[in-house]
Amino acid sequence: MTLYIDPPTWPGHGRLWSHLVSDVSFEELHAFAAAIGCPPRAFERDHYDVPEAHYADAVRAGAREIGSKELVRRLTAAGLRRPKGRPAPGQPHVPTRSS
């Protein structure tokens, strides 16, 4: 099991956030996130948003610290990247006003 987390440098809602991803499967990611107490609502498309206050918890539990660019590279190489506005693999594209 290899989970990755980038530094808490992403601002939002008055806090800094990290991204937690798996390069194996979403099942692995969801199981790890649940084990460290991430609520399901923290999942967004292909990652969990982890507040800075819980970054060390994720690392202690086994998440590997890597930079944001490397995190995206690994997620993309694993075929698990789900950019905004694109459907998940196997899902139909549902047009929106912006697409």
Backbone as a chain_set.jsonl record, in Angstrom:
{"seq": "MTLYIDPPTWPGHGRLWSHLVSDVSFEELHAFAAAIGCPPRAFERDHYDVPEAHYADAVRAGAREIGSKELVRRLTAAGLRRPKGRPAPGQPHVPTRSS", "coords": {"N": [[0.845, -1.172, 0.0], [0.706, 2.103, -1.0], [0.366, 5.357, -0.25], [0.114, 8.811, -0.968], [0.967, 12.141, -0.005], [0.803, 15.62, -0.406], [2.531, 18.709, 0.509], [0.97, 20.871, 2.964], [-0.115, 23.376, 1.418], [-2.172, 24.541, 0.085], [-4.534, 26.989, 0.04], [-7.72, 27.51, 1.651], [-10.917, 28.171, 2.918], [-9.928, 29.494, 5.178], [-7.799, 27.944, 6.024], [-4.876, 25.826, 5.491], [-4.312, 23.245, 3.099], [-3.679, 19.8, 2.252], [-3.249, 17.241, -0.272], [-4.352, 13.956, -0.492], [-3.565, 10.939, -1.984], [-3.847, 7.81, -3.819], [-1.811, 5.561, -5.681], [-2.702, 3.223, -6.563], [-5.47, 2.359, -6.194], [-8.871, 3.574, -5.857], [-10.257, 2.314, -3.869], [-8.256, 1.544, -2.056], [-7.421, 4.11, -1.32], [-9.781, 5.174, -0.116], [-10.064, 3.407, 2.059], [-7.708, 3.906, 3.556], [-8.051, 6.633, 4.116], [-10.377, 6.552, 5.695], [-9.362, 5.125, 7.862], [-7.654, 6.99, 9.019], [-9.38, 8.877, 9.826], [-10.515, 10.7, 7.997], [-13.316, 12.363, 6.775], [-15.928, 11.184, 4.558], [-16.856, 13.335, 3.005], [-14.6, 14.794, 2.457], [-13.478, 13.819, 0.204], [-12.642, 14.473, -3.121], [-13.205, 14.065, -6.355], [-10.564, 12.689, -7.122], [-8.944, 12.606, -4.956], [-8.311, 13.116, -1.414], [-8.975, 15.937, 0.563], [-6.907, 17.168, 2.992], [-6.683, 18.749, 6.042], [-4.16, 21.025, 7.274], [-3.698, 20.602, 10.007], [-4.0, 17.873, 10.285], [-2.102, 16.697, 8.769], [0.351, 15.566, 9.736], [-0.694, 13.326, 11.037], [-1.53, 11.726, 8.887], [0.938, 11.185, 7.688], [2.257, 9.813, 9.78], [0.666, 7.558, 9.765], [1.461, 6.345, 7.483], [1.397, 7.577, 4.963], [3.214, 8.755, 2.202], [5.365, 11.485, 1.918], [5.391, 13.786, -0.678], [6.106, 16.109, -3.345], [3.736, 18.422, -4.842], [3.622, 18.42, -7.693], [4.799, 15.968, -8.305], [2.972, 14.306, -7.061], [0.658, 14.652, -8.675], [1.734, 13.662, -11.057], [2.171, 10.931, -10.437], [-0.444, 10.119, -9.864], [-1.682, 10.521, -12.334], [-0.14, 8.782, -13.968], [-0.96, 6.379, -12.892], [-3.464, 6.204, -13.89], [-5.583, 7.251, -12.51], [-6.278, 9.891, -12.326], [-8.636, 12.471, -12.212], [-9.569, 15.078, -13.642], [-11.206, 18.277, -13.148], [-14.377, 18.65, -14.663], [-14.168, 16.49, -16.355], [-15.368, 13.222, -17.014], [-15.359, 10.35, -14.815], [-13.399, 7.404, -15.525], [-15.123, 5.233, -17.703], [-17.546, 6.425, -17.28], [-20.268, 8.295, -18.656], [-19.95, 11.385, -20.477], [-21.393, 14.251, -19.232], [-22.762, 16.989, -20.494], [-22.178, 20.381, -19.46], [-22.974, 23.812, -18.753], [-20.549, 25.044, -19.214], [-19.163, 23.296, -20.825]], "CA": [[0.0, 0.0, 0.0], [1.432, 3.367, -1.026], [-0.446, 6.552, -0.329], [0.967, 9.981, -1.081], [0.395, 13.39, 0.455], [1.646, 16.776, -0.705], [2.595, 19.641, 1.638], [-0.234, 21.685, 3.159], [0.134, 24.714, 0.862], [-3.344, 24.95, -0.685], [-5.434, 27.73, 0.923], [-9.166, 27.393, 1.483], [-11.722, 28.223, 4.139], [-9.122, 29.964, 6.3], [-6.795, 26.938, 6.413], [-4.041, 25.259, 4.43], [-4.729, 21.871, 2.838], [-2.872, 18.843, 1.48], [-4.011, 16.277, -1.056], [-3.994, 12.568, -0.209], [-3.915, 10.11, -3.132], [-3.287, 6.472, -3.987], [-1.458, 5.256, -7.071], [-3.158, 1.848, -6.785], [-6.922, 2.297, -6.4], [-9.711, 4.4, -4.994], [-10.6, 1.498, -2.706], [-7.14, 1.711, -1.13], [-7.474, 5.484, -0.835], [-10.911, 5.321, 0.809], [-9.78, 2.643, 3.282], [-6.699, 4.64, 4.311], [-8.658, 7.875, 4.598], [-11.273, 6.201, 6.801], [-8.536, 4.7, 8.991], [-7.062, 8.155, 9.688], [-10.459, 9.763, 10.253], [-10.997, 11.65, 6.99], [-14.721, 12.133, 6.468], [-16.189, 10.986, 3.127], [-17.056, 14.619, 2.311], [-13.288, 15.346, 2.113], [-13.062, 13.247, -1.078], [-12.992, 15.296, -4.276], [-12.853, 13.477, -7.649], [-9.481, 11.698, -7.139], [-8.1, 12.815, -3.778], [-8.911, 13.637, -0.189], [-8.402, 17.163, 1.095], [-6.504, 16.938, 4.385], [-6.255, 20.022, 6.629], [-2.799, 21.063, 7.798], [-3.67, 20.06, 11.364], [-4.014, 16.406, 10.236], [-1.036, 16.259, 7.867], [1.272, 14.671, 10.455], [-1.413, 12.073, 11.289], [-1.487, 10.94, 7.65], [2.323, 10.73, 7.504], [2.506, 8.773, 10.787], [-0.088, 6.354, 9.387], [2.117, 5.706, 6.35], [1.387, 8.333, 3.704], [4.548, 9.207, 1.813], [5.4, 12.908, 1.593], [5.977, 14.129, -1.976], [5.675, 17.407, -3.851], [2.456, 18.456, -5.551], [3.786, 18.023, -9.099], [5.044, 14.526, -8.315], [1.703, 13.679, -6.696], [-0.175, 14.639, -9.878], [2.367, 12.762, -12.029], [1.904, 9.551, -10.032], [-1.882, 9.891, -10.002], [-1.938, 10.424, -13.775], [0.489, 7.547, -14.453], [-1.764, 5.245, -12.412], [-4.76, 6.226, -14.554], [-6.604, 7.608, -11.522], [-6.503, 11.34, -12.335], [-9.972, 12.895, -12.651], [-9.612, 16.544, -13.646], [-12.533, 18.9, -13.144], [-15.055, 18.715, -15.948], [-14.04, 15.244, -17.122], [-15.997, 12.123, -16.289], [-14.53, 9.237, -14.356], [-13.314, 6.358, -16.545], [-16.308, 4.388, -17.808], [-18.75, 7.215, -17.063], [-20.57, 9.146, -19.804], [-19.781, 12.823, -20.291], [-22.653, 14.983, -19.127], [-22.424, 18.392, -20.803], [-22.608, 21.441, -18.565], [-22.979, 25.088, -19.45], [-19.187, 25.426, -19.578], [-18.481, 22.332, -21.708]], "C": [[0.892, 1.237, 0.0], [0.443, 4.494, -1.249], [0.507, 7.731, -0.323], [0.222, 11.205, -0.591], [1.354, 14.521, 0.11], [1.618, 17.738, 0.479], [1.307, 20.459, 1.758], [0.0, 23.136, 2.722], [-1.072, 25.279, 0.123], [-4.331, 25.671, 0.231], [-6.91, 27.48, 0.602], [-9.862, 27.405, 2.825], [-10.892, 28.59, 5.366], [-8.068, 28.996, 6.803], [-5.918, 26.601, 5.222], [-4.356, 23.777, 4.333], [-3.675, 21.107, 2.054], [-3.824, 17.982, 0.67], [-3.467, 14.886, -0.774], [-4.473, 11.716, -1.373], [-3.314, 8.715, -3.012], [-2.86, 6.332, -5.437], [-1.828, 3.813, -7.405], [-4.649, 1.8, -7.095], [-7.649, 3.269, -5.482], [-10.131, 3.623, -3.748], [-9.519, 1.627, -1.632], [-7.173, 3.105, -0.5], [-8.584, 5.672, 0.194], [-10.651, 4.599, 2.126], [-8.765, 3.381, 4.154], [-7.295, 5.9, 4.913], [-9.585, 7.602, 5.783], [-10.47, 5.843, 8.045], [-7.904, 5.879, 9.733], [-8.114, 9.201, 10.045], [-10.891, 10.823, 9.272], [-12.469, 11.365, 6.699], [-14.923, 11.949, 4.961], [-16.349, 12.299, 2.353], [-15.728, 15.271, 1.914], [-12.768, 14.8, 0.776], [-13.556, 14.132, -2.207], [-12.377, 14.701, -5.538], [-11.797, 12.373, -7.584], [-8.559, 11.8, -5.931], [-8.94, 13.197, -2.565], [-8.199, 14.933, 0.155], [-8.149, 16.931, 2.583], [-6.049, 18.271, 4.966], [-4.866, 19.905, 7.251], [-2.688, 20.429, 9.184], [-3.627, 18.531, 11.389], [-2.945, 15.823, 9.309], [-0.118, 15.237, 8.55], [0.614, 13.329, 10.767], [-1.336, 11.158, 10.068], [-0.091, 10.371, 7.424], [2.65, 9.623, 8.512], [1.813, 7.463, 10.426], [0.492, 5.679, 8.147], [2.062, 6.438, 5.025], [2.79, 8.871, 3.438], [4.486, 10.661, 1.365], [6.095, 13.117, 0.244], [5.457, 15.506, -2.388], [4.393, 17.3, -4.671], [2.567, 18.002, -6.999], [4.006, 16.52, -9.213], [3.761, 13.769, -7.973], [0.791, 13.565, -7.922], [0.401, 13.687, -10.922], [2.055, 11.31, -11.698], [0.426, 9.194, -10.202], [-2.249, 9.708, -11.48], [-1.373, 9.129, -14.344], [-0.309, 6.313, -14.05], [-3.128, 5.176, -13.087], [-5.906, 6.609, -13.626], [-6.911, 9.105, -11.482], [-7.886, 11.631, -12.905], [-10.06, 14.412, -12.61], [-11.049, 17.067, -13.635], [-13.101, 18.907, -14.551], [-14.927, 17.484, -16.82], [-14.674, 14.113, -16.33], [-14.972, 11.096, -15.812], [-14.464, 8.201, -15.464], [-14.567, 5.478, -16.519], [-17.619, 5.121, -17.597], [-19.009, 8.089, -18.291], [-20.314, 10.615, -19.464], [-21.152, 13.47, -20.267], [-22.322, 16.445, -19.347], [-22.971, 19.346, -19.742], [-22.602, 22.729, -19.36], [-21.584, 25.478, -19.933], [-18.504, 24.424, -20.505], [-19.236, 22.112, -22.993]], "O": [[1.73, 1.405, 0.885], [-0.22, 4.578, -2.283], [1.588, 7.659, 0.262], [-0.996, 11.306, -0.738], [2.564, 14.403, 0.306], [0.771, 17.601, 1.362], [0.633, 20.707, 0.758], [0.274, 24.007, 3.547], [-1.003, 26.385, -0.412], [-4.914, 25.042, 1.114], [-7.29, 27.271, -0.55], [-9.44, 26.725, 3.761], [-11.118, 28.067, 6.457], [-7.503, 29.191, 7.88], [-6.175, 27.028, 4.096], [-4.632, 23.123, 5.339], [-2.89, 21.683, 1.301], [-5.035, 17.987, 0.889], [-2.257, 14.668, -0.813], [-5.653, 11.755, -1.723], [-2.405, 8.473, -2.219], [-3.476, 6.919, -6.327], [-1.347, 3.246, -8.386], [-5.055, 1.269, -8.129], [-7.111, 3.721, -4.471], [-10.336, 4.214, -2.688], [-9.822, 1.796, -0.45], [-6.977, 3.255, 0.705], [-8.36, 6.259, 1.252], [-10.98, 5.118, 3.193], [-8.948, 3.472, 5.368], [-7.07, 6.201, 6.086], [-9.573, 8.344, 6.765], [-10.847, 6.212, 9.157], [-7.645, 5.79, 10.933], [-7.777, 10.289, 10.513], [-11.573, 11.771, 9.662], [-12.824, 10.223, 6.404], [-14.163, 12.506, 4.169], [-16.013, 12.363, 1.171], [-15.724, 16.207, 1.115], [-11.742, 15.259, 0.274], [-14.73, 14.499, -2.257], [-11.172, 14.819, -5.764], [-12.086, 11.233, -7.948], [-7.512, 11.153, -5.888], [-10.113, 13.551, -2.68], [-6.976, 15.026, 0.054], [-9.049, 16.551, 3.331], [-5.116, 18.876, 4.437], [-4.453, 18.832, 7.693], [-1.684, 19.787, 9.492], [-3.256, 17.946, 12.407], [-2.89, 14.613, 9.092], [0.152, 14.171, 7.997], [1.288, 12.299, 10.763], [-1.104, 9.956, 10.202], [0.057, 9.218, 7.019], [3.25, 8.612, 8.147], [2.314, 6.384, 10.742], [0.078, 4.576, 7.789], [2.632, 5.961, 4.043], [3.459, 9.376, 4.34], [3.656, 11.027, 0.533], [7.231, 12.687, 0.045], [4.476, 15.998, -1.831], [4.022, 16.221, -5.131], [1.701, 17.275, -7.486], [3.465, 15.874, -10.111], [3.498, 12.707, -8.536], [0.218, 12.506, -8.176], [-0.348, 12.982, -11.598], [1.71, 10.535, -12.591], [0.095, 8.09, -10.636], [-3.042, 8.83, -11.821], [-2.047, 8.447, -15.116], [-0.334, 5.32, -14.776], [-3.871, 4.214, -12.891], [-7.067, 6.325, -13.92], [-7.733, 9.538, -10.674], [-8.259, 11.102, -13.952], [-10.573, 14.975, -11.643], [-11.979, 16.381, -14.06], [-12.378, 19.146, -15.518], [-15.506, 17.428, -17.905], [-14.534, 14.053, -15.108], [-13.867, 10.999, -16.346], [-15.386, 8.121, -16.275], [-15.012, 5.039, -15.459], [-18.69, 4.526, -17.717], [-18.061, 8.576, -18.906], [-20.445, 11.031, -18.313], [-21.968, 13.265, -21.165], [-21.683, 17.079, -18.506], [-24.062, 19.153, -19.205], [-22.251, 22.722, -20.54], [-21.448, 26.165, -20.945], [-17.376, 24.666, -20.936], [-18.798, 21.333, -23.84]]}, "num_chains": 1, "name": "protein.A"}
